[in-house]
């Protein structure tokens, strides 16, 4: 049976969000690229993006809350703020926790804050494939365990430094399949991101994650900061993906 890979696209403003919604993308991911890999946008932007998704739509609004240091209180408060603002999915970048134990501690606080507000909100524990370029961050194979042991729903890998290098510059297909298998054993969904390109689709299909996240790939000039999301690029990617 063919497994459908769902697409997550990260608009930075309302105009881009309208484009993403109109293309039928399953996950609209509110993000502020100027504040980092998982840079947080403003509460009023999250709220407005939620308002443009039709009430009868199955599309969900995701919100990145930042690349977090080992600060469980700050992370849990930011996560609750995103939830109150209307996000259906909360993404947390585990920049600061240096190991699995610290990552679980932080994510448990985030999950508690979010799920006590609304048990149906999905929580994502996101790690970084390029952790070798960072001062601290959990190992990539720690992320599924962090998600599973904290009550999160999705284990994600992204890249921290956005300089054109993609996830496959740091981890190969076999390593990412192992990441996926570890997550699936714990009944956790898998999301992959990190400057993915159209040329990466064969590798993505081989790994077969539940979700892939993009911004650069659907921006003019492959420019996540200065480019604008374009409908034709989204449609081409969705066509090639499945």
N, C-alpha and C positions, 0 to 999 in steps of 0.2 A: 504494500500500500504506500502510495506516495505521501510523504509528509510535507505539508504546506509550511513554508517559512514565512512568518509574518514580518512586516516591515514597520520600523519605528523611524520617524523623521523628526528632526529637531529644529523647529522654527524659533526665531529670536524675537519676532514681533507679530502683531495681529495680522498684518498684510500677508506675511509668509504663512501664518497659521491658516488663513482662509484658503490659500493655495493647497496646502497639505490636506485639509479637510475635504476640499472639492475633488481631490484625486482618490478619495476613498481609502487613504492610508489607515491601517488599523490602530496605530498608536501615534498620537500627536505629542511630541516631547518638548515641553516648554523649557528652553535653555537660554543662558546668556553666555555666548562664546567668549566674550571679553573677560569673563571671570574664571576661565579655566576649562578643562576638559569636561567636567560636569558642573559648569558654572550656573549658579542660581539666578533666576530672573525675579522680578518683583511680584509681590502678592497680587497686585491689581492686574498685572499681565496674565498671570495664571487664571484669575477669575474671568477676564475677558475672553481668553482662549476657550475656557470651558463653555462660555455662553454661545460661542459660534458653532459648537458641535450640536447637530440636531438632536432633539430629545429622543427621537425614535431610532437613533443611530447606535450601532454596536461599537463605534469608535471610542477609544478611551484616551483620556488626557494624562500624560506622564509629566512629572516635574522633577528636574534635577535640583538638588539642594546644595551642591558644592563638593569640592574635593576636601574632605574633612581631615583635620589633625585628630589626634587621640583625645577628642573632647565630646564624650557621650551626652553631656547636658546640652551643649550647643547644637549638636546634631539632632537630638530628640526634639528640641524646641523648634528648630528649622523645619523638621519633618512635619510636625503638627501644624505649623503655619501654612505649609504647602497643602496639607490635607484640608484645613479649614477654608483655604482659598479655592478649593474645588478639584484638586488633583485626584485621579483614580489610582495612580501609580506614583510611588515615591522612590527616587533613585539616589543612593548615597555613595559617594566616592570615598573609598577607604585609603586615603592618602597617608594618614598619620599612624594608625595602629600598625605596629611593626611585626605582629605575629597573629596566629589564629586566635589565641586566648584574648588578646586585646580587641581584635575584630569582633569576636562574639559578644564581648561586654558592650561595645558601642552599639552594635546592631540590636541587641536585646532591648536597650533603652529606646531606640528608634521604633522598633516593633511595638513595644508597650505603649508609647505615646500615640502612635498611629492607630493601632487596632482597638485601643480603648475608646478612641473617637469614632471609628468606623471599622468594624471587623472585616469588611469587604475590600478595603483598600489594599492594593498589592505593594509589597515592599521589595526593593531590589538592592542587593549588596554588590557593589561594583568594585572590582580590582583593576590592576593595570598590567598589561602585557609587557610594558617597557620599564618594569620596576627597577631594573639594573641601572637606569638613568636617574633614579630617585634616591633621596636620602633614606627613606623608610616607606614600607608598604608591605602587606602580606604577600607571600608567594602565591603565584597564580592558582596552584592546586589547593591552597587554603580556602579560597573563596567559596567553593561549594559547601565545605564543612562549616564555614562561618554562617552562610545562609541557612543551612539545615538546622544548626544548633542554636540559632537565634530566633527562629520562627519566621524568617524572611521567605519570600516566595520564588525569587529569581536570583540566580548567580550570573553576574555579567563580567565580561572583560572588555576594557577599552584601552586606549593609550593616553598617557598623562601629558606628554609633550607633543604638541601639534605642529610638527615641522615637515609634514609630508610623508614621513615613515608610517607604515601601517602595522597592524597587528601581526601580519605574517613576516615582518622583518625581525620579529622577536620570538615568535612561537610558530612551530610548524604544524602541519595538519594532524600528525599523530598526537602531539601534545594537546591540541585543542579537542581532539576526539576523546582523549583521556579526561580532560576537564568536563566534557559533556557527560561521559559515562559516570564519573564520580557524582555529578549533580543528579543524574537520573536514578542512581542507586538510592539517593536520599529523597527522591520524589520532588526534586527542585527543577524548575524550568531554566533554560539556558539562553542567554543573550550575548551576542558578539558585536563589537563595534571597533572603532579605531582606524579612521581614514580608509575605510573599505572602498574599493573601486570596482567598476564593472568587470575588469579582468580577473578579479578575485572570486567571481561567482562560481566557477567550477570547484574551487576549494571549499567555498561555503556550502555548496550542495553536498560535497563529500562528507563534511562534518555534520551537516543538517541540524543546526541549532533551531530552537523554537522561534527566535527573534533575531533580526540583525538591525542595528541602529546606524543611521547615516546622517550626515549634514553636508560635508564637503562634496560627496558624490552627486548630490542633487542641486548644488550651487553653481552658478555661472563661474567659469574659470577654476572650478574645484577649489574655491576660496571660501573657507568657513567664516572668516571674519568680515571680508568686504564684499563677497558675492551674495547674490540673492537666490533663494530657492525658486526653481523653475518647474512648472507642471510637466513639461515634456521630458525632463530628466527623471522625474519621479515615475512617470508612466513607463518609460523605457526600462528603468530598473525593475519595476514590478513585473513587467512582461518577461524579462530575462530571468528573474528570480524563480518564477514558477511556470 
